[in-house]
């Protein structure tokens, strides 16, 4: 089946059974990338330095070094990205997108110390949500978004210790993994029917 027809068939299947997909884009930096990215990758079990959460139409959410969280169109054409897509319910999809929009509105600072200490973080006993700290890093805020949406693959992860590599380990072998099928195109707005309260994720 040609790729275009396959994408159409998958989209129609998702529509008919009330499913959607969330894609995690994991970056393995090239040799010429920034020192921070290369150092992070070298300390990673899977050679990963960064992660983004991608919604339909190529709408990507994450946070970069020394910048606030973003939610914008991305092609994900960088060959260093490995894309892991999960088949999720529409409720999971909408909840994750709702969380991401709220996080962008909060304009959290980048948590340098949290990122570097995530590899040795003791876990839930010392966890503080991004909303309490007012700062975060890429894999932490994405783990929080997925947990807010009740995505089962990440429920055991403590966001404060969720490095990009640990997030990858949690999802890459999921039984819900599917071929990624998003296309970079304008995203239709989803109405938020209830306000999002950014409290601790239990």
MOSULDA-V293444 format. One record per helix or strand of 2 or more residues. SS is the DSSP state (A for helix, B for strand). FROM is the first residue (numbers start at 0). LEN is the number of residues. Records with the same first field share a line. If there is no record, write none. Layout:
# MOSULDA-V293444
SS: FROM-LEN, FROM-LEN
This chain:
# MOSULDA-V293444
A: 2-15, 34-8, 55-3, 89-17, 111-9, 123-3, 129-4, 137-11, 151-3, 158-3, 163-8
B: 18-9, 49-6, 58-4, 69-4, 80-9, 108-2, 134-2, 176-2
